[in-house]
Amino acid sequence: MAGQSLIEGRMDRVLGSRWLVVALLVLGLVLRLAWLRYSTSPTLSIGEALNVARAIAERGVIGDAFRPGQEPTAHVMPIPPLIAGSVYRVLGFQTPVADDVLTIWSLLLIGVSIWFFDLSFK
């Protein structure tokens, strides 16, 4: 372990191999896409950020965080609902394709975060 920092050595032991991390992310993607495709769970349709994304998709308004008709809100951060609302506007609200695109976007953000975390310890 000569030449390695203490944190880098620990990260190597925890993560084992970069391929393990990649395999886990791919497995997570496959499981998430399968769950989105075949689930009938109502949990996909709750939450303030989703309500705001729907308002953006349907009316172009950052609003309706708790119920339709509330109008503008500052309850949620604007960027994630803007991204989801834009995808929903183009592909349809909570369609399988839109949910797949948003899942891939989320996994891309996780991958970039892991990459930056890895870079910070080099």
N, C-alpha and C positions, 0 to 999 in steps of 0.2 A: 504494500500500500504506500510505498515511498513515492512522494511527489503528489499524492492525492490529498485533498483537504479532508478533514474529518467528516463533513457533511456529504461530500461527494462519495466517499467510501460507504457511508451509511445508505445513501440513495442507491448505490449499486447493489448492495445486499438486499435492500427492500424490494427494488424493482426486478432484481435478477437480470433479466435480459430485456433489451428494448423490444425484441420480438414478442415477448410476453405481453408488454403493454399494448403493442399494436394488435395482437390477437384478442386481447380483452376488449379493446375498443371496437374491433370488427364484430366480435360476438355481441357486444352491447347494441351495436347498430342493427344487426340482424334480429335480435330479440325485440328491440323497440319497434322496428318496422313490422314485424309479425304481429306484435301486440296491437299496433295501430290498425293494421289491416283486418284483424279478426276479432277484436274486442268490441263488446257492446257496453262497456263501462260508461256510466254517466260522468265519471271524473274528468273526462276530456272537456266537459262543457261548464266548468265552474271556475270562478276566480275573477278578480277585478281586472287583471291584465288582459285576460281573454275577452272580457266584456268591452274593454277599451279598443282592443284589436278589431272586434266586430264593428264597433261604431266607426272606426277609421275605414274599414273595408266598405261599409254600407253608405256612410254619409261624409267621410273625410273629416271627422271631428274627433279630437282627443277628449272623449267624454263618456258618459254613461257607465261609470265604473261599477255602480251597485245595481242599477236597474235602467232599462231604456227610458229615455226622455229626461234624464238628469242634466244633459248638456255638458259643457266643458268642465274638466276636472284637472287637478294637479295631484291627484291621489297616487298615481303610479309614475315611475320614471318614463319619459316619452319614447326613448329609442327602441326598447324591445317591442312594445305594442305597435310602433310605427313599422318595424320590419315585418312583424306577423300580420298586421293589417294590410300592408302592401302585398304580401304573398296571398292573403285571403281575397283581396280585391281582384287579383289576376287569375287565381286558380279556383276560387270558390271557398266559402266559409266552411272550414273543417272537412273538406273533401280529403280522401285518402292521399291524393297527390300533394295537396298543400301541406298536410301533416307530415308526409315523407320529406318534403323540401325543408320544412322547419326542423325536423329531427336531424337531417344531414347538416343544416346550418349550426345547430346546437353542438353537434359532435365536432364540427370544424372549429368552433370556438374553444371547445375543450382541448382539442389537439394543439391549437396555437398557444393556449395557456400553458400546456405541459411543455411545449417547445421553449417558450420564454422562461419558464421555471428552470428547465435544463440549462439554458444559456446563462442564466444568472449565477450558476455554480461552476462555470468554466473559467 
